Amino acid sequence: MEIIRLENVVKSYEMGEVITHALNGVSVSFEEGEFSALVGPSGSGKTTLLQLMGCLDRPDSGRVLINGRDVGQLKSNQRADLRSEQIGFVFQFFALVPVLSAYENVELPMLLKGMDEKVRKERALYLLDAVGLGHRVDHRPDQMSGGEQQRVAIARALSTEPLLVLADEPTANLDTANGKQAMDIMQRLNEETGTAFIFATHDPRVVNYARRIVHMRDGLIVSEPEMEDILQTAD
């Protein structure tokens, strides 16, 4: 089932007199349960595309539809509700709340959503155990390694049982071993829960896990043969 579709999306940014054309008419869709990578060099538009899919920004023109709803027609509070209910995020710099424990960080999205306390506790503990941190529930981010913090972020992204998790360069600040562990965990949770994962990355480690690769260049999605040539060069 299709969960998200972008139709002829255009997005530009103005900084003084300089206009940057981030997306130049992108059309693409994603199905539930996907494990896909947006790949391209810096400035290709992949992070902008991820932000539009995450309802963090609006296109200048074109449409972004999530479960058939045109995000551009929603008010800011409606977009916030959509994010909290259907979308999880994993960021390059983890974005954990520093004064909260691992448990509290995972619980927070459920608390904001108004979920029952018992349900919050059961799900937070289940997810922390699923990412191998059942023994670290009371530790704050400054008491954990980068790899452990990213695993907490993965658990947090899945806490509200979203249809879609968006991950922006999730391995960029991890060494090889921790990057592989994070990808192994996300791949396993994708298979177990059916939650779709879409990554924005230029890391071949992430690309090798993806079951679908969408290559971007100059704000456009490029053809499949060209994409394969570029990936081979990157390896």
Phi and psi restraints in degrees (value plus and minus 20) as a CYANA .aco file:
   2 GLU   PHI     -92.0   -52.0
   2 GLU   PSI     109.7   149.7
   3 ILE   PHI    -130.9   -90.9
   3 ILE   PSI     -43.0    -3.0
   4 ILE   PHI    -168.9  -128.9
   4 ILE   PSI     118.9   158.9
   5 ARG   PHI    -160.0  -120.0
   5 ARG   PSI     116.3   156.3
   6 LEU   PHI    -135.9   -95.9
   6 LEU   PSI     110.8   150.8
   7 GLU   PHI    -140.2  -100.2
   7 GLU   PSI      90.3   130.3
   8 ASN   PHI      27.7    67.7
   8 ASN   PSI      30.8    70.8
   9 VAL   PHI    -100.8   -60.8
   9 VAL   PSI     110.5   150.5
  10 VAL   PHI    -141.8  -101.8
  10 VAL   PSI     115.4   155.4
  11 LYS   PHI    -166.7  -126.7
  11 LYS   PSI     108.5   148.5
  12 SER   PHI    -149.1  -109.1
  12 SER   PSI     137.0   177.0
  13 TYR   PHI    -147.4  -107.4
  13 TYR   PSI     119.6   159.6
  14 GLU   PHI    -129.1   -89.1
  14 GLU   PSI     109.1   149.1
  15 MET   PHI    -148.8  -108.8
  15 MET   PSI      76.7   116.7
  16 GLY   PHI      47.9    87.9
  16 GLY   PSI    -142.6  -102.6
  17 GLU   PHI    -114.7   -74.7
  17 GLU   PSI     -20.0    20.0
  18 VAL   PHI    -115.1   -75.1
  18 VAL   PSI     108.5   148.5
  19 ILE   PHI    -131.9   -91.9
  19 ILE   PSI     104.0   144.0
  20 THR   PHI    -126.0   -86.0
  20 THR   PSI     102.0   142.0
  21 HIS   PHI    -111.4   -71.4
  21 HIS   PSI      78.2   118.2
  22 ALA   PHI     -98.9   -58.9
  22 ALA   PSI     -61.1   -21.1
  23 LEU   PHI    -151.0  -111.0
  23 LEU   PSI     115.5   155.5
  24 ASN   PHI    -143.0  -103.0
  24 ASN   PSI      26.0    66.0
  25 GLY   PHI      79.1   119.1
  25 GLY   PSI      38.0    78.0
  26 VAL   PHI    -112.2   -72.2
  26 VAL   PSI     111.6   151.6
  27 SER   PHI    -147.9  -107.9
  27 SER   PSI     103.7   143.7
  28 VAL   PHI    -182.5  -142.5
  28 VAL   PSI     134.1   174.1
  29 SER   PHI    -156.3  -116.3
  29 SER   PSI     138.9   178.9
  30 PHE   PHI    -154.2  -114.2
  30 PHE   PSI     123.8   163.8
  31 GLU   PHI    -119.7   -79.7
  31 GLU   PSI     140.9   180.9
  32 GLU   PHI     -84.3   -44.3
  32 GLU   PSI     124.9   164.9
  33 GLY   PHI      61.9   101.9
  33 GLY   PSI     -17.0    23.0
  34 GLU   PHI     -87.9   -47.9
  34 GLU   PSI     136.1   176.1
  35 PHE   PHI    -154.1  -114.1
  35 PHE   PSI      68.0   108.0
  36 SER   PHI    -145.0  -105.0
  36 SER   PSI     134.2   174.2
  37 ALA   PHI    -143.2  -103.2
  37 ALA   PSI     112.3   152.3
  38 LEU   PHI    -112.8   -72.8
  38 LEU   PSI      97.9   137.9
  39 VAL   PHI    -141.5  -101.5
  39 VAL   PSI     120.5   160.5
  40 GLY   PHI     148.7   188.7
  40 GLY   PSI     143.3   183.3
  41 PRO   PHI     -88.9   -48.9
  41 PRO   PSI     148.1   188.1
  42 SER   PHI     -76.0   -36.0
  42 SER   PSI     113.3   153.3
  43 GLY   PHI      68.7   108.7
  43 GLY   PSI     -16.0    24.0
  44 SER   PHI     -97.6   -57.6
  44 SER   PSI     -38.9     1.1
  45 GLY   PHI      88.7   128.7
  45 GLY   PSI     -19.6    20.4
  46 LYS   PHI     -87.0   -47.0
  46 LYS   PSI     -59.7   -19.7
  47 THR   PHI     -89.1   -49.1
  47 THR   PSI     -59.1   -19.1
  48 THR   PHI     -80.7   -40.7
  48 THR   PSI     -62.2   -22.2
  49 LEU   PHI     -81.8   -41.8
  49 LEU   PSI     -61.7   -21.7
  50 LEU   PHI     -82.5   -42.5
  50 LEU   PSI     -61.5   -21.5
  51 GLN   PHI     -84.3   -44.3
  51 GLN   PSI     -58.3   -18.3
  52 LEU   PHI     -88.1   -48.1
  52 LEU   PSI     -60.0   -20.0
  53 MET   PHI     -86.2   -46.2
  53 MET   PSI     -48.8    -8.8
  54 GLY   PHI    -107.7   -67.7
  54 GLY   PSI     -12.1    27.9
  55 CYS   PHI      40.6    80.6
  55 CYS   PSI       7.8    47.8
  56 LEU   PHI    -110.5   -70.5
  56 LEU   PSI     -30.4     9.6
  57 ASP   PHI    -175.7  -135.7
  57 ASP   PSI     148.1   188.1
  58 ARG   PHI    -137.4   -97.4
  58 ARG   PSI     127.5   167.5
  59 PRO   PHI     -93.8   -53.8
  59 PRO   PSI     135.1   175.1
  60 ASP   PHI     -89.5   -49.5
  60 ASP   PSI     -57.5   -17.5
  61 SER   PHI    -173.6  -133.6
  61 SER   PSI     147.7   187.7
  62 GLY   PHI      68.3   108.3
  62 GLY   PSI    -199.3  -159.3
  63 ARG   PHI    -151.2  -111.2
  63 ARG   PSI     124.7   164.7
  64 VAL   PHI    -138.0   -98.0
  64 VAL   PSI      97.7   137.7
  65 LEU   PHI    -135.7   -95.7
  65 LEU   PSI     106.9   146.9
  66 ILE   PHI    -135.6   -95.6
  66 ILE   PSI      97.7   137.7
  67 ASN   PHI      31.2    71.2
  67 ASN   PSI      18.1    58.1
  68 GLY   PHI      65.1   105.1
  68 GLY   PSI     -24.9    15.1
  69 ARG   PHI    -113.5   -73.5
  69 ARG   PSI     109.5   149.5
  70 ASP   PHI     -97.7   -57.7
  70 ASP   PSI      87.0   127.0
  71 VAL   PHI     -81.3   -41.3
  71 VAL   PSI     -53.2   -13.2
  72 GLY   PHI     -84.5   -44.5
  72 GLY   PSI     -38.9     1.1
  73 GLN   PHI    -112.0   -72.0
  73 GLN   PSI     -23.5    16.5
  74 LEU   PHI    -109.7   -69.7
  74 LEU   PSI     127.9   167.9
  75 LYS   PHI     -94.0   -54.0
  75 LYS   PSI     144.9   184.9
  76 SER   PHI     -79.3   -39.3
  76 SER   PSI     -59.0   -19.0
  77 ASN   PHI     -89.5   -49.5
  77 ASN   PSI     -51.5   -11.5
  78 GLN   PHI     -91.0   -51.0
  78 GLN   PSI     -56.7   -16.7
  79 ARG   PHI     -86.4   -46.4
  79 ARG   PSI     -58.3   -18.3
  80 ALA   PHI     -83.8   -43.8
  80 ALA   PSI     -61.3   -21.3
  81 ASP   PHI     -83.3   -43.3
  81 ASP   PSI     -60.6   -20.6
  82 LEU   PHI     -83.4   -43.4
  82 LEU   PSI     -63.2   -23.2
  83 ARG   PHI     -79.3   -39.3
  83 ARG   PSI     -68.3   -28.3
  84 SER   PHI     -88.6   -48.6
  84 SER   PSI     -47.8    -7.8
  85 GLU   PHI    -110.4   -70.4
  85 GLU   PSI     -53.5   -13.5
  86 GLN   PHI    -146.5  -106.5
  86 GLN   PSI     -26.1    13.9
  87 ILE   PHI    -150.8  -110.8
  87 ILE   PSI     111.6   151.6
  88 GLY   PHI    -131.6   -91.6
  88 GLY   PSI     135.9   175.9
  89 PHE   PHI    -148.3  -108.3
  89 PHE   PSI     119.9   159.9
  90 VAL   PHI    -146.5  -106.5
  90 VAL   PSI     101.5   141.5
  91 PHE   PHI    -126.8   -86.8
  91 PHE   PSI     139.5   179.5
  92 GLN   PHI     -79.1   -39.1
  92 GLN   PSI     -59.2   -19.2
  93 PHE   PHI    -123.5   -83.5
  93 PHE   PSI       4.1    44.1
  94 PHE   PHI      52.6    92.6
  94 PHE   PSI     -68.0   -28.0
  95 ALA   PHI      37.7    77.7
  95 ALA   PSI      18.1    58.1
  96 LEU   PHI    -101.8   -61.8
  96 LEU   PSI     134.6   174.6
  97 VAL   PHI     -99.6   -59.6
  97 VAL   PSI      96.0   136.0
  98 PRO   PHI     -83.4   -43.4
  98 PRO   PSI     -48.3    -8.3
  99 VAL   PHI    -108.6   -68.6
  99 VAL   PSI     -23.4    16.6
 100 LEU   PHI    -121.3   -81.3
 100 LEU   PSI     129.7   169.7
 101 SER   PHI     -93.4   -53.4
 101 SER   PSI     151.1   191.1
 102 ALA   PHI     -76.9   -36.9
 102 ALA   PSI     -65.7   -25.7
 103 TYR   PHI     -78.9   -38.9
 103 TYR   PSI     -66.7   -26.7
 104 GLU   PHI     -88.0   -48.0
 104 GLU   PSI     -54.1   -14.1
 105 ASN   PHI     -84.5   -44.5
 105 ASN   PSI     -61.3   -21.3
 106 VAL   PHI     -91.7   -51.7
 106 VAL   PSI     -55.0   -15.0
 107 GLU   PHI     -91.9   -51.9
 107 GLU   PSI     -48.7    -8.7
 108 LEU   PHI     -73.9   -33.9
 108 LEU   PSI     -69.0   -29.0
 109 PRO   PHI     -80.3   -40.3
 109 PRO   PSI     -53.5   -13.5
 110 MET   PHI     -91.6   -51.6
 110 MET   PSI     -56.6   -16.6
 111 LEU   PHI     -84.0   -44.0
 111 LEU   PSI     -64.3   -24.3
 112 LEU   PHI     -85.3   -45.3
 112 LEU   PSI     -48.8    -8.8
 113 LYS   PHI    -100.8   -60.8
 113 LYS   PSI     -31.0     9.0
 114 GLY   PHI      63.2   103.2
 114 GLY   PSI       4.0    44.0
 115 MET   PHI     -92.9   -52.9
 115 MET   PSI     132.7   172.7
 116 ASP   PHI     -80.2   -40.2
 116 ASP   PSI     123.3   163.3
 117 GLU   PHI     -79.3   -39.3
 117 GLU   PSI     -62.4   -22.4
 118 LYS   PHI     -84.0   -44.0
 118 LYS   PSI     -62.0   -22.0
 119 VAL   PHI     -83.8   -43.8
 119 VAL   PSI     -62.6   -22.6
 120 ARG   PHI     -78.8   -38.8
 120 ARG   PSI     -66.7   -26.7
 121 LYS   PHI     -84.9   -44.9
 121 LYS   PSI     -66.2   -26.2
 122 GLU   PHI     -82.0   -42.0
 122 GLU   PSI     -63.8   -23.8
 123 ARG   PHI     -92.4   -52.4
 123 ARG   PSI     -60.2   -20.2
 124 ALA   PHI     -81.9   -41.9
 124 ALA   PSI     -65.6   -25.6
 125 LEU   PHI     -86.8   -46.8
 125 LEU   PSI     -58.5   -18.5
 126 TYR   PHI     -82.4   -42.4
 126 TYR   PSI     -65.8   -25.8
 127 LEU   PHI     -89.4   -49.4
 127 LEU   PSI     -59.7   -19.7
 128 LEU   PHI     -84.8   -44.8
 128 LEU   PSI     -56.8   -16.8
 129 ASP   PHI     -86.9   -46.9
 129 ASP   PSI     -57.5   -17.5
 130 ALA   PHI     -85.1   -45.1
 130 ALA   PSI     -50.0   -10.0
 131 VAL   PHI    -116.9   -76.9
 131 VAL   PSI      -7.8    32.2
 132 GLY   PHI      59.2    99.2
 132 GLY   PSI       5.1    45.1
 133 LEU   PHI    -143.9  -103.9
 133 LEU   PSI       7.7    47.7
 134 GLY   PHI     -80.4   -40.4
 134 GLY   PSI     -42.9    -2.9
 135 HIS   PHI    -112.5   -72.5
 135 HIS   PSI     -18.0    22.0
 136 ARG   PHI    -141.6  -101.6
 136 ARG   PSI       0.5    40.5
 137 VAL   PHI     -81.5   -41.5
 137 VAL   PSI     -50.0   -10.0
 138 ASP   PHI    -116.0   -76.0
 138 ASP   PSI     -15.9    24.1
 139 HIS   PHI    -108.0   -68.0
 139 HIS   PSI     120.1   160.1
 140 ARG   PHI    -103.2   -63.2
 140 ARG   PSI     144.0   184.0
 141 PRO   PHI     -74.2   -34.2
 141 PRO   PSI     -57.7   -17.7
 142 ASP   PHI     -92.6   -52.6
 142 ASP   PSI     -25.3    14.7
 143 GLN   PHI    -123.5   -83.5
 143 GLN   PSI     -12.8    27.2
 144 MET   PHI    -144.3  -104.3
 144 MET   PSI     136.8   176.8
 145 SER   PHI     -94.9   -54.9
 145 SER   PSI     149.1   189.1
 146 GLY   PHI     -79.9   -39.9
 146 GLY   PSI     -61.2   -21.2
 147 GLY   PHI     -83.2   -43.2
 147 GLY   PSI     -59.9   -19.9
 148 GLU   PHI     -88.0   -48.0
 148 GLU   PSI     -59.2   -19.2
 149 GLN   PHI     -82.5   -42.5
 149 GLN   PSI     -59.5   -19.5
 150 GLN   PHI     -87.8   -47.8
 150 GLN   PSI     -53.2   -13.2
 151 ARG   PHI     -88.2   -48.2
 151 ARG   PSI     -56.6   -16.6
 152 VAL   PHI     -82.0   -42.0
 152 VAL   PSI     -61.7   -21.7
 153 ALA   PHI     -82.6   -42.6
 153 ALA   PSI     -57.8   -17.8
 154 ILE   PHI     -84.5   -44.5
 154 ILE   PSI     -65.2   -25.2
 155 ALA   PHI     -81.6   -41.6
 155 ALA   PSI     -62.0   -22.0
 156 ARG   PHI     -82.3   -42.3
 156 ARG   PSI     -61.1   -21.1
 157 ALA   PHI     -81.0   -41.0
 157 ALA   PSI     -49.5    -9.5
 158 LEU   PHI    -115.6   -75.6
 158 LEU   PSI     -20.4    19.6
 159 SER   PHI     -83.0   -43.0
 159 SER   PSI     -55.6   -15.6
 160 THR   PHI    -114.1   -74.1
 160 THR   PSI      -5.1    34.9
 161 GLU   PHI      34.6    74.6
 161 GLU   PSI      36.6    76.6
 162 PRO   PHI     -92.5   -52.5
 162 PRO   PSI     141.7   181.7
 163 LEU   PHI     -96.9   -56.9
 163 LEU   PSI     -44.7    -4.7
 164 LEU   PHI    -164.5  -124.5
 164 LEU   PSI     114.1   154.1
 165 VAL   PHI    -136.2   -96.2
 165 VAL   PSI     107.9   147.9
 166 LEU   PHI    -126.9   -86.9
 166 LEU   PSI     106.8   146.8
 167 ALA   PHI    -144.8  -104.8
 167 ALA   PSI      99.2   139.2
 168 ASP   PHI    -120.5   -80.5
 168 ASP   PSI      88.4   128.4
 169 GLU   PHI      27.0    67.0
 169 GLU   PSI      37.8    77.8
 170 PRO   PHI     -88.0   -48.0
 170 PRO   PSI     -36.1     3.9
 171 THR   PHI    -128.9   -88.9
 171 THR   PSI     -17.7    22.3
 172 ALA   PHI     -80.6   -40.6
 172 ALA   PSI     -53.0   -13.0
 173 ASN   PHI    -125.6   -85.6
 173 ASN   PSI       1.4    41.4
 174 LEU   PHI    -138.9   -98.9
 174 LEU   PSI     125.3   165.3
 175 ASP   PHI     -93.7   -53.7
 175 ASP   PSI     158.5   198.5
 176 THR   PHI     -79.1   -39.1
 176 THR   PSI     -67.0   -27.0
 177 ALA   PHI     -84.9   -44.9
 177 ALA   PSI     -65.2   -25.2
 178 ASN   PHI     -91.4   -51.4
 178 ASN   PSI     -53.8   -13.8
 179 GLY   PHI     -83.0   -43.0
 179 GLY   PSI     -63.6   -23.6
 180 LYS   PHI     -84.1   -44.1
 180 LYS   PSI     -61.7   -21.7
 181 GLN   PHI     -82.7   -42.7
 181 GLN   PSI     -63.0   -23.0
 182 ALA   PHI     -82.6   -42.6
 182 ALA   PSI     -62.6   -22.6
 183 MET   PHI     -88.4   -48.4
 183 MET   PSI     -58.5   -18.5
 184 ASP   PHI     -80.1   -40.1
 184 ASP   PSI     -63.1   -23.1
 185 ILE   PHI     -84.8   -44.8
 185 ILE   PSI     -66.6   -26.6
 186 MET   PHI     -84.9   -44.9
 186 MET   PSI     -58.1   -18.1
 187 GLN   PHI     -83.1   -43.1
 187 GLN   PSI     -64.3   -24.3
 188 ARG   PHI     -85.0   -45.0
 188 ARG   PSI     -64.1   -24.1
 189 LEU   PHI     -87.3   -47.3
 189 LEU   PSI     -53.6   -13.6
 190 ASN   PHI     -79.6   -39.6
 190 ASN   PSI     -65.2   -25.2
 191 GLU   PHI     -89.6   -49.6
 191 GLU   PSI     -55.8   -15.8
 192 GLU   PHI     -98.8   -58.8
 192 GLU   PSI     -55.6   -15.6
 193 THR   PHI    -123.4   -83.4
 193 THR   PSI     -39.6     0.4
 194 GLY   PHI      58.8    98.8
 194 GLY   PSI     -16.0    24.0
 195 THR   PHI     -89.4   -49.4
 195 THR   PSI     113.3   153.3
 196 ALA   PHI     -96.4   -56.4
 196 ALA   PSI     121.1   161.1
 197 PHE   PHI    -140.9  -100.9
 197 PHE   PSI     110.9   150.9
 198 ILE   PHI    -147.3  -107.3
 198 ILE   PSI     103.7   143.7
 199 PHE   PHI    -128.2   -88.2
 199 PHE   PSI     119.7   159.7
 200 ALA   PHI    -122.6   -82.6
 200 ALA   PSI     100.9   140.9
 201 THR   PHI    -178.7  -138.7
 201 THR   PSI     137.3   177.3
 202 HIS   PHI    -143.6  -103.6
 202 HIS   PSI      -5.2    34.8
 203 ASP   PHI    -110.0   -70.0
 203 ASP   PSI      96.9   136.9
 204 PRO   PHI     -77.8   -37.8
 204 PRO   PSI     -46.6    -6.6
 205 ARG   PHI     -81.5   -41.5
 205 ARG   PSI     -60.1   -20.1
 206 VAL   PHI     -93.7   -53.7
 206 VAL   PSI     -63.1   -23.1
 207 VAL   PHI     -77.3   -37.3
 207 VAL   PSI     -59.1   -19.1
 208 ASN   PHI     -85.0   -45.0
 208 ASN   PSI     -41.9    -1.9
 209 TYR   PHI    -104.8   -64.8
 209 TYR   PSI     -44.5    -4.5
 210 ALA   PHI     -87.6   -47.6
 210 ALA   PSI     119.8   159.8
 211 ARG   PHI    -108.8   -68.8
 211 ARG   PSI     -34.5     5.5
 212 ARG   PHI    -163.3  -123.3
 212 ARG   PSI     117.5   157.5
 213 ILE   PHI    -143.4  -103.4
 213 ILE   PSI     105.8   145.8
 214 VAL   PHI    -132.8   -92.8
 214 VAL   PSI      92.0   132.0
 215 HIS   PHI    -116.0   -76.0
 215 HIS   PSI     116.8   156.8
 216 MET   PHI    -141.7  -101.7
 216 MET   PSI     128.2   168.2
 217 ARG   PHI    -175.1  -135.1
 217 ARG   PSI     111.3   151.3
 218 ASP   PHI      33.2    73.2
 218 ASP   PSI      21.0    61.0
 219 GLY   PHI      55.2    95.2
 219 GLY   PSI      -3.9    36.1
 220 LEU   PHI    -152.6  -112.6
 220 LEU   PSI     138.0   178.0
 221 ILE   PHI    -109.0   -69.0
 221 ILE   PSI     105.1   145.1
 222 VAL   PHI    -114.4   -74.4
 222 VAL   PSI     148.8   188.8
 223 SER   PHI     -90.4   -50.4
 223 SER   PSI     137.7   177.7
 224 GLU   PHI     -79.2   -39.2
 224 GLU   PSI     -68.5   -28.5
 225 PRO   PHI     -79.9   -39.9
 225 PRO   PSI     -60.7   -20.7
 226 GLU   PHI     -84.1   -44.1
 226 GLU   PSI     -59.1   -19.1
 227 MET   PHI     -79.8   -39.8
 227 MET   PSI     -65.8   -25.8
 228 GLU   PHI     -84.7   -44.7
 228 GLU   PSI     -59.0   -19.0
 229 ASP   PHI     -81.1   -41.1
 229 ASP   PSI     -63.2   -23.2
 230 ILE   PHI     -87.5   -47.5
 230 ILE   PSI     -61.1   -21.1
 231 LEU   PHI     -83.2   -43.2
 231 LEU   PSI     -59.7   -19.7
 232 GLN   PHI     -83.5   -43.5
 232 GLN   PSI     -58.3   -18.3
 233 THR   PHI     -85.7   -45.7
 233 THR   PSI     -58.9   -18.9
 234 ALA   PHI     -85.5   -45.5
 234 ALA   PSI     -55.2   -15.2
